[in-house]
Amino acid sequence: LLLLLLLLELWLIRGALVSASLDCVLAEQGCAQDASCMGQYRLLEYCAAEEAVSPLGSDARLECLEAQHALQYYRPLQVCKCQRGSRREEHCLKVYWTVRFAGYDISPYEELKINLVRNIEMSQMASIMSASSLSVDGQNQCLKAAQDCGLYEKCGSLRSEYVVACTKRAGQSDSSCNRQKCHKALRRFLERVPEEYSFALLFCPCSDTLCGERRRKTIVPSCSYEETVRGEERVGKPNCLSLHTYCTKDELCRSRFADFQQNCQPSSQSPSGCVRESRAMCLKAYAGLIGTIMTPNYVSNSSTEVSQWCTCEGSGNEWQACQRILTLFSSNICLRNSMGVSAVPPPPPSEENTAAPAPLPSEHVHPERLHISHNTVPESNSVSALCHPQVCSCSHCAGR
Ligand SMILES: *[C@@H]1O[C@H](CO)[C@@H](O)[C@H](O)[C@H]1NC(C)=O
């Protein structure tokens, strides 16, 4: 009952959180009432459709830019936003990007009222953290998160739905899965299940590789982003720039990526490491990418390091542009800190830990970032090498 009340409360607050901005579908309907607005809008639709096929010629482009300029006087279309996971999201995003035919990608999603978000995220994070500190010694937090999800019907059933969608063979002779269906099911899960459950699954803290492997496999990598094995040859990772170009051609992926760039923008000045100072918003934006062409994930079983399934090798003179995309995931202080909040439980107030600190190579090295050989089964030695009072409450850490 307490949990239900908490969920209800979060739901109510969430409703009040979103600044009341105009939905782009409504803005489009308003535009349709005005012949000149609609004329320019239809022209821009045509521009966007043409551009998607091949780059426009300079005359055509000029005409399109003029139409875009003319529409700037129709404010509703300029200020409208979309809601992630809403029924009309796709249509809404189409309107949003049509009006922004050329220009910098700004997130189409509604802003959350930032101060309220901060208060809520503190309590949400606190509850995730207290849940993990209640754990018994050595409990696999990712396993626990999965069990908790199973106990809540909505989470359990949407999770099985995506697991089925992501593991089912596409055809009888085909060994690969249907990635589109898998992505759709993953997005449904993340959009409908409260973050108390989904974030606990995505960002569960781990102190050993068994837990880390479960965490890495949460989103079924073999289907959601890894290239499948065709015959005997492994299909390599795509180039990150190509992946990004491909993403921008898809309105949903383009939107989620713009949202991620905006909400996980790193800053060396702010305490959170984020320009926007909100860890919850960065995690939300990160989770929003799961189920798109640019699905990110953990790179190994033994660290919280994440990346895209792509490479910058052979990018030639585009190497820097390629690296910019890759490092948004692989070395982004904002993302790293945001994930750290829920991934690392507070130090347990246990005597063993205060009495005998773990031998660490360096105080600044996060134990989860220590790489251990992929080929070794986690024996007690390698496991204890990963132990640290900050992350570990397991029994074999005692006294180390
Ligand atoms: C994770 O562990 C499993 C089982 O030991 C292994 O097969 C897999 O290659 C590992 N993956 C990574 C990315 O380390």
Ligand as a Chemical Component Dictionary entry (heavy atoms), coordinates in Angstrom:
data_LIG
# 
_chem_comp.id                   LIG 
_chem_comp.type                 NON-POLYMER 
_chem_comp.pdbx_formal_charge   0 
_chem_comp.three_letter_code    LIG 
# 
loop_
_chem_comp_atom.comp_id 
_chem_comp_atom.atom_id 
_chem_comp_atom.alt_atom_id 
_chem_comp_atom.type_symbol 
_chem_comp_atom.charge 
_chem_comp_atom.model_Cartn_x 
_chem_comp_atom.model_Cartn_y 
_chem_comp_atom.model_Cartn_z 
_chem_comp_atom.pdbx_ordinal 
LIG C1 C1 C 0 30.526 -11.043 -19.973 1  
LIG O1 O1 O 0 30.609 -12.348 -19.403 2  
LIG C2 C2 C 0 30.182 -13.402 -20.248 3  
LIG C3 C3 C 0 30.212 -14.707 -19.446 4  
LIG O2 O2 O 0 31.394 -14.845 -18.729 5  
LIG C4 C4 C 0 31.078 -13.471 -21.477 6  
LIG O3 O3 O 0 30.648 -14.508 -22.343 7  
LIG C5 C5 C 0 31.008 -12.130 -22.200 8  
LIG O4 O4 O 0 31.893 -12.143 -23.292 9  
LIG C6 C6 C 0 31.344 -10.982 -21.259 10 
LIG N1 N1 N 0 31.091 -9.768  -21.981 11 
LIG C7 C7 C 0 31.830 -8.675  -21.878 12 
LIG C8 C8 C 0 31.487 -7.557  -22.775 13 
LIG O5 O5 O 0 32.751 -8.580  -21.098 14 
# 
loop_
_chem_comp_bond.comp_id 
_chem_comp_bond.atom_id_1 
_chem_comp_bond.atom_id_2 
_chem_comp_bond.value_order 
_chem_comp_bond.pdbx_ordinal 
LIG C1 O1 SING 1  
LIG C1 C6 SING 2  
LIG O1 C2 SING 3  
LIG C2 C3 SING 4  
LIG C2 C4 SING 5  
LIG C3 O2 SING 6  
LIG C4 O3 SING 7  
LIG C4 C5 SING 8  
LIG C5 O4 SING 9  
LIG C5 C6 SING 10 
LIG C6 N1 SING 11 
LIG N1 C7 SING 12 
LIG C7 C8 SING 13 
LIG C7 O5 DOUB 14 
# 
